[in-house]
């Protein structure tokens, strides 16, 4: 699975990258720090999944999800946030699943298995 990590915090991107590189069949192909970066990286790298920080700067995340879905219908999106109230907004916007940033790493790995 080709993964685009979209988060404005370098330490979060780094931690996610370290976690994912230990898993077979997962490859981080790009990182983005804002909504425009997500679109540019998706165009260039054709990921199969985006790990999307729900509070990513540059555009409302619900709008970004709509653009991603329209442009790349097969693309999977997992929303990440430390705000529990973001879960319903993300699900309503059409993400495949939601993971709380405070959850243990296994929660993200399980979400990846479910959407793959």
C-alpha positions in Angstrom: 0.0 0.0 0.0 1.3 3.4 -1.0 0.8 6.0 1.7 0.7 9.8 1.8 1.2 11.2 5.3 -0.5 14.6 5.7 0.2 16.3 9.0 1.6 19.8 9.7 3.7 18.5 12.7 7.1 17.1 11.8 7.2 14.9 14.9 3.9 13.3 14.0 4.9 12.6 10.4 8.2 11.1 11.6 6.5 8.9 14.2 4.0 7.7 11.6 6.7 7.0 9.1 8.7 5.0 11.6 5.7 2.9 12.5 4.7 2.3 8.9 8.2 1.4 7.7 8.2 -1.6 10.0 5.1 -3.1 8.4 5.4 -5.3 5.3 3.6 -4.1 2.2 3.4 -0.5 3.4 5.4 2.3 1.7 5.3 5.9 2.6 5.6 7.6 -0.8 5.1 11.3 0.2 4.5 13.7 3.1 2.5 16.9 3.1 2.1 19.7 5.6 -1.0 21.4 4.2 -4.0 20.8 1.9 -2.2 22.1 -1.3 0.7 19.8 -0.5 -1.7 16.8 -0.2 -3.2 17.5 -3.7 0.2 18.0 -5.3 1.7 14.8 -3.7 -1.4 12.8 -4.6 -1.1 13.9 -8.2 2.6 13.1 -8.3 2.9 9.9 -6.3 -0.6 8.3 -6.8 -0.9 6.9 -3.2 -3.5 4.3 -2.4 -4.1 5.8 1.0 -3.9 9.2 2.7 -3.3 9.5 6.5 -5.0 12.9 6.9 -4.6 15.1 10.0 -8.1 16.4 10.4 -6.8 19.9 11.4 -4.5 20.2 8.5 -4.0 23.8 7.4 -4.9 25.2 4.0 -8.5 24.1 3.5 -11.3 22.6 5.5 -10.7 18.9 5.8 -14.2 18.0 4.7 -13.6 19.9 1.5 -10.3 18.3 0.9 -11.8 14.8 1.3 -14.4 15.7 -1.3 -11.8 16.8 -3.8 -9.7 13.7 -3.1 -12.7 11.4 -3.6 -13.8 13.2 -6.8 -10.3 13.2 -8.3 -9.2 9.7 -7.1 -12.3 7.6 -6.3 -10.3 4.5 -5.3 -8.1 6.5 -2.8 -8.6 5.5 0.8 -8.6 8.2 3.5 -7.9 7.7 7.3 -8.6 10.8 9.3 -6.3 11.4 12.3 -7.1 13.8 15.2 -6.5 14.3 18.9 -9.9 15.9 19.1 -12.6 13.2 19.8 -15.3 15.5 18.4 -13.6 15.4 15.0 -14.6 11.8 14.6 -18.2 12.4 13.5 -17.3 15.3 11.2 -14.6 13.1 9.5 -17.0 10.2 9.1 -19.7 12.5 7.8 -17.2 13.9 5.3 -16.6 10.5 3.8 -13.4 9.2 5.2 -12.9 5.5 5.4 -12.2 5.5 9.1 -11.0 7.7 12.0 -8.1 7.1 14.4 -7.6 9.2 17.5 -3.9 10.4 17.7 -3.9 9.4 21.4 -4.8 5.8 20.6 -2.0 3.2 20.7 -0.1 2.5 17.4 -2.0 -0.8 17.0 -5.2 1.2 16.5 -3.7 2.8 13.3 -2.4 -0.6 12.1 -5.8 -2.2 12.6 -7.4 0.7 10.7 -4.9 0.2 7.8 -5.8 -3.5 7.7 -9.5 -2.7 7.5 -9.3 -0.3 4.6 -6.8 -2.2 2.5 
